[in-house]
């Protein structure tokens, strides 16, 4: 019963993270794309600040997804065998290495670089350069994170359906 509960929680939280990342890929970033450089940077700073200020529901979902995936994977490695174990391991690895690792290594450092900018004190050229250094790379990795979060959710759900 503990494994089933951990797996259900992991699948739901991974699905929420996938939806969050998808919303950025499909709505937030395309919406910001149409803004001029100062407005783009300032808008992203404001949105990111909500997240970085440890918005409680976001933290619950994001950190909870990691904990639930790790707990379900550890229990699953001991309790499962064959295809079931493989689904659990691959789902966990896709999520941890394809969503969480790029977040820590790529997206958060890019966010932090943008947060340090004072839009009002910079001229047009540095703002353009900052945006060009940020936007394509951030978007590319966000699409990768979105795809991995969706794939991990599917793998966890497949394992859940096999119960």
Residue frames as qw, qx, qy, qz and C-alpha x, y, z in Angstrom:
[[0.000, 0.884, 0.468, 0.000, 0.00, 0.00, 0.00],
 [0.325, -0.753, 0.106, 0.562, 2.90, 2.38, 0.72],
 [0.373, -0.099, 0.598, 0.703, 4.33, 1.88, -2.77],
 [0.170, 0.615, 0.683, 0.357, 0.97, 2.46, -4.45],
 [0.159, -0.916, -0.291, 0.223, 0.44, 5.66, -2.46],
 [0.366, -0.600, 0.302, 0.644, 3.93, 6.96, -3.18],
 [0.342, 0.130, 0.692, 0.622, 3.53, 6.13, -6.87],
 [0.083, 0.782, 0.595, 0.166, 0.16, 7.86, -7.09],
 [0.229, -0.893, -0.075, 0.379, 1.49, 10.99, -5.38],
 [0.414, -0.372, 0.485, 0.674, 4.60, 10.95, -7.61],
 [0.305, 0.386, 0.706, 0.510, 2.51, 10.62, -10.78],
 [0.010, -0.892, -0.451, -0.016, 0.15, 13.44, -9.78],
 [0.304, -0.827, 0.091, 0.463, 2.95, 15.80, -8.74],
 [0.424, -0.163, 0.588, 0.669, 5.00, 15.04, -11.88],
 [0.234, 0.615, 0.658, 0.366, 1.90, 15.75, -13.95],
 [0.125, -0.943, -0.246, 0.188, 1.49, 19.11, -12.20],
 [0.384, -0.599, 0.355, 0.607, 5.14, 19.98, -12.86],
 [0.392, 0.193, 0.693, 0.573, 4.70, 18.94, -16.50],
 [0.104, 0.819, 0.542, 0.155, 1.67, 21.23, -16.73],
 [0.269, -0.873, -0.007, 0.406, 3.57, 24.10, -15.14],
 [0.402, -0.362, 0.530, 0.653, 6.48, 23.73, -17.56],
 [0.315, 0.446, 0.720, 0.430, 4.08, 23.32, -20.49],
 [0.008, 0.918, 0.380, -0.117, 2.29, 26.55, -19.51],
 [0.273, -0.737, 0.263, 0.560, 5.60, 28.40, -19.67],
 [0.373, -0.095, 0.710, 0.590, 6.45, 26.81, -23.04],
 [0.183, 0.501, 0.757, 0.378, 3.03, 27.33, -24.62],
 [0.093, -0.886, -0.431, -0.141, 1.74, 30.55, -23.04],
 [0.414, -0.832, -0.028, 0.367, 4.09, 32.53, -20.79],
 [0.472, -0.369, 0.414, 0.685, 7.24, 32.67, -22.91],
 [0.304, 0.443, 0.604, 0.589, 5.38, 33.16, -26.24],
 [0.108, -0.916, -0.383, -0.044, 3.47, 35.98, -24.57],
 [0.421, -0.775, 0.120, 0.456, 6.64, 37.61, -23.29],
 [0.620, 0.078, 0.476, 0.619, 8.38, 37.14, -26.66],
 [0.254, 0.753, 0.430, 0.429, 6.36, 40.01, -28.14],
 [0.321, -0.921, -0.111, 0.192, 7.65, 42.51, -25.56],
 [0.369, 0.815, -0.341, 0.288, 10.60, 44.84, -26.06],
 [0.629, 0.210, -0.622, 0.417, 13.79, 43.90, -24.21],
 [0.059, -0.278, 0.537, -0.794, 13.29, 45.94, -21.01],
 [0.708, -0.152, 0.074, -0.686, 9.67, 44.83, -20.71],
 [0.860, 0.091, -0.495, -0.082, 10.57, 41.19, -21.40],
 [0.455, 0.221, -0.668, 0.546, 13.31, 41.17, -18.76],
 [0.253, -0.232, 0.423, -0.839, 11.23, 43.01, -16.17],
 [0.804, -0.093, -0.133, -0.572, 8.20, 40.78, -16.77],
 [0.809, 0.082, -0.574, 0.098, 10.25, 37.61, -16.43],
 [0.207, 0.277, -0.617, 0.707, 11.86, 38.99, -13.28],
 [0.505, -0.222, 0.244, -0.797, 8.44, 39.59, -11.72],
 [0.899, -0.025, -0.271, -0.344, 7.11, 36.13, -12.60],
 [0.703, 0.201, -0.601, 0.322, 10.32, 34.41, -11.49],
 [0.038, -0.375, 0.521, -0.766, 10.35, 36.38, -8.23],
 [0.769, -0.244, 0.045, -0.589, 6.99, 34.82, -7.28],
 [0.934, 0.054, -0.352, 0.020, 8.56, 31.39, -7.68],
 [0.542, 0.325, -0.517, 0.578, 11.85, 32.29, -5.99],
 [0.285, -0.441, 0.362, -0.770, 10.00, 33.74, -3.00],
 [0.045, 0.010, -0.975, 0.217, 9.05, 30.17, -2.15],
 [0.604, -0.092, -0.150, -0.777, 5.41, 30.37, -3.14],
 [0.508, -0.253, 0.742, -0.357, 4.04, 27.60, -0.88],
 [0.862, 0.296, 0.298, -0.283, 1.96, 25.66, -3.41],
 [0.615, 0.684, -0.390, -0.031, 4.74, 25.75, -5.97],
 [0.041, -0.572, 0.780, -0.251, 7.29, 24.53, -3.42],
 [0.706, -0.068, 0.599, -0.371, 4.93, 21.76, -2.30],
 [0.866, 0.459, 0.093, -0.174, 4.47, 20.54, -5.87],
 [0.503, 0.727, -0.461, 0.078, 8.07, 20.98, -7.06],
 [0.080, -0.514, 0.793, -0.318, 9.92, 19.63, -4.01],
 [0.737, -0.032, 0.524, -0.426, 7.16, 17.13, -3.29],
 [0.849, 0.462, -0.147, -0.208, 7.51, 15.69, -6.79],
 [0.364, 0.599, -0.688, 0.188, 11.20, 15.01, -6.23],
 [0.334, -0.323, 0.759, -0.456, 10.61, 13.41, -2.83],
 [0.821, 0.154, 0.334, -0.437, 7.67, 11.32, -4.06],
 [0.763, 0.533, -0.345, -0.117, 9.57, 10.10, -7.13],
 [0.189, 0.536, -0.772, 0.286, 12.61, 9.15, -5.05],
 [0.518, -0.176, 0.676, -0.494, 10.48, 7.36, -2.41],
 [0.869, 0.299, 0.140, -0.368, 8.45, 5.50, -5.05],
 [0.631, 0.588, -0.505, -0.013, 11.62, 4.53, -6.94],
 [0.034, -0.470, 0.809, -0.351, 13.42, 3.26, -3.85],
 [0.661, -0.006, 0.596, -0.456, 10.44, 1.22, -2.72],
 [0.817, 0.466, -0.047, -0.336, 9.84, 0.07, -6.30],
 [0.383, 0.595, -0.706, 0.022, 13.39, -1.18, -6.76],
 [0.169, -0.255, 0.882, -0.357, 12.96, -3.44, -3.74],
 [0.583, 0.199, 0.595, -0.515, 9.33, -4.45, -4.28],
 [0.730, 0.568, 0.020, -0.381, 9.18, -4.87, -8.06],
 [0.547, -0.252, 0.686, 0.409, 10.84, -6.93, -10.74],
 [0.483, 0.367, 0.684, 0.406, 11.01, -7.16, -14.52],
 [0.159, 0.566, 0.405, 0.700, 9.08, -4.59, -16.58],
 [0.375, -0.857, -0.341, -0.091, 7.50, -3.07, -13.48],
 [0.605, -0.575, 0.037, 0.549, 10.89, -2.30, -11.94],
 [0.468, 0.134, 0.382, 0.785, 12.17, -0.99, -15.27],
 [0.016, -0.762, -0.436, -0.477, 9.18, 1.37, -15.70],
 [0.484, -0.844, -0.190, 0.135, 9.75, 2.71, -12.20],
 [0.624, -0.392, 0.186, 0.650, 13.51, 3.20, -12.62],
 [0.364, 0.308, 0.435, 0.764, 13.29, 4.75, -16.08],
 [0.135, -0.841, -0.420, -0.313, 10.41, 7.03, -15.02],
 [0.528, -0.790, -0.080, 0.301, 12.36, 8.24, -12.00],
 [0.586, -0.220, 0.298, 0.721, 15.58, 8.76, -13.97],
 [0.245, 0.554, 0.467, 0.645, 13.82, 10.64, -16.77],
 [0.260, -0.902, -0.305, -0.161, 12.24, 12.92, -14.19],
 [0.588, -0.714, 0.046, 0.377, 15.31, 13.51, -12.06],
 [0.544, -0.212, 0.405, 0.704, 17.84, 13.81, -14.90],
 [0.253, 0.422, 0.575, 0.653, 15.57, 15.35, -17.54],
 [0.190, -0.848, -0.359, -0.341, 13.60, 17.81, -15.41],
 [0.559, -0.813, -0.069, 0.148, 15.32, 18.49, -12.11],
 [0.697, -0.235, 0.210, 0.644, 18.95, 18.41, -13.24],
 [0.345, 0.454, 0.326, 0.754, 18.50, 20.89, -16.13],
 [0.266, -0.891, -0.290, -0.226, 16.48, 23.11, -13.81],
 [0.625, -0.714, 0.046, 0.310, 19.37, 23.32, -11.36],
 [0.646, -0.169, 0.356, 0.654, 22.18, 23.43, -13.93],
 [0.272, 0.308, 0.469, 0.782, 20.65, 25.60, -16.68],
 [0.129, -0.728, -0.492, -0.460, 17.33, 27.31, -15.98],
 [0.494, -0.800, -0.266, 0.210, 17.90, 28.52, -12.42],
 [0.521, -0.327, 0.134, 0.777, 21.33, 30.03, -13.19],
 [0.174, 0.382, 0.461, 0.782, 19.81, 31.81, -16.20],
 [0.307, -0.805, -0.468, -0.194, 16.94, 33.05, -14.02],
 [0.565, -0.661, -0.146, 0.471, 19.41, 34.32, -11.43],
 [0.431, -0.003, 0.274, 0.860, 21.45, 36.16, -14.08],
 [0.035, -0.588, -0.481, -0.649, 18.31, 37.91, -15.26],
 [0.467, -0.775, -0.419, 0.070, 17.26, 38.72, -11.66],
 [0.564, -0.428, -0.051, 0.705, 20.53, 40.61, -11.10],
 [0.290, 0.345, 0.354, 0.820, 19.82, 43.07, -13.92],
 [0.033, 0.601, 0.376, -0.704, 18.59, 46.56, -13.13],
 [0.436, 0.574, 0.599, 0.348, 16.47, 47.27, -16.18],
 [0.030, 0.975, 0.214, -0.052, 16.21, 50.98, -15.43],
 [0.320, -0.811, 0.330, 0.362, 19.97, 51.53, -15.27],
 [0.569, -0.097, 0.666, 0.472, 20.98, 49.60, -18.41],
 [0.297, 0.499, -0.292, -0.760, 21.01, 50.92, -21.94],
 [0.825, 0.338, -0.051, -0.450, 19.53, 49.21, -24.97],
 [0.556, 0.501, -0.663, -0.036, 22.62, 47.20, -26.01],
 [0.027, -0.274, 0.883, -0.379, 23.23, 45.43, -22.67],
 [0.641, 0.121, 0.468, -0.596, 19.51, 44.64, -22.35],
 [0.778, 0.442, -0.273, -0.354, 19.46, 43.17, -25.87],
 [0.372, 0.452, -0.800, 0.133, 22.59, 41.12, -25.09],
 [0.306, -0.165, 0.776, -0.527, 21.12, 39.87, -21.80],
 [0.767, 0.246, 0.242, -0.541, 17.92, 38.79, -23.50],
 [0.706, 0.500, -0.458, -0.205, 19.77, 37.08, -26.35],
 [0.183, 0.394, -0.857, 0.277, 21.92, 35.20, -23.84],
 [0.386, -0.032, 0.707, -0.592, 18.85, 34.16, -21.86],
 [0.689, 0.250, 0.144, -0.665, 15.77, 33.57, -23.98],
 [0.725, 0.340, -0.515, -0.306, 16.78, 30.94, -26.61],
 [0.310, 0.255, -0.873, 0.279, 18.72, 28.78, -24.15],
 [0.341, -0.012, 0.637, -0.691, 16.07, 29.04, -21.42],
 [0.740, 0.252, -0.007, -0.624, 13.30, 28.14, -23.88],
 [0.614, 0.343, -0.696, -0.145, 15.23, 25.22, -25.39],
 [0.177, 0.145, -0.885, 0.406, 15.85, 23.69, -21.98],
 [0.480, 0.070, 0.450, -0.750, 12.31, 24.36, -20.85],
 [0.774, 0.254, -0.305, -0.493, 10.99, 22.38, -23.83],
 [0.495, 0.252, -0.821, 0.130, 13.35, 19.54, -22.89],
 [0.115, -0.070, 0.749, -0.649, 12.15, 19.68, -19.27],
 [0.647, 0.144, 0.128, -0.738, 8.53, 19.72, -20.42],
 [0.743, 0.259, -0.540, -0.298, 9.00, 16.69, -22.66],
 [0.354, 0.198, -0.851, 0.334, 10.83, 14.79, -19.92],
 [0.314, -0.020, 0.581, -0.751, 8.21, 15.66, -17.29],
 [0.756, 0.184, -0.093, -0.622, 5.47, 14.41, -19.65],
 [0.670, 0.267, -0.689, -0.069, 7.37, 11.22, -20.44],
 [0.110, 0.174, -0.821, 0.533, 8.10, 10.56, -16.77],
 [0.534, 0.039, 0.362, -0.764, 4.43, 11.07, -15.92],
 [0.798, 0.224, -0.344, -0.441, 3.38, 8.61, -18.65],
 [0.513, 0.254, -0.801, 0.175, 5.88, 6.02, -17.39],
 [0.115, -0.095, 0.723, -0.675, 4.67, 6.42, -13.80],
 [0.667, 0.128, 0.136, -0.721, 1.05, 6.20, -14.90],
 [0.728, 0.248, -0.590, -0.245, 1.81, 3.06, -16.92],
 [0.290, 0.157, -0.852, 0.406, 3.34, 1.52, -13.82],
 [0.356, 0.006, 0.498, -0.791, 0.34, 2.64, -11.77],
 [0.747, 0.178, -0.171, -0.618, -2.07, 1.05, -14.25],
 [0.609, 0.232, -0.758, -0.024, -0.19, -2.24, -13.97],
 [0.210, -0.265, 0.716, -0.610, -1.12, -2.52, -10.26]]
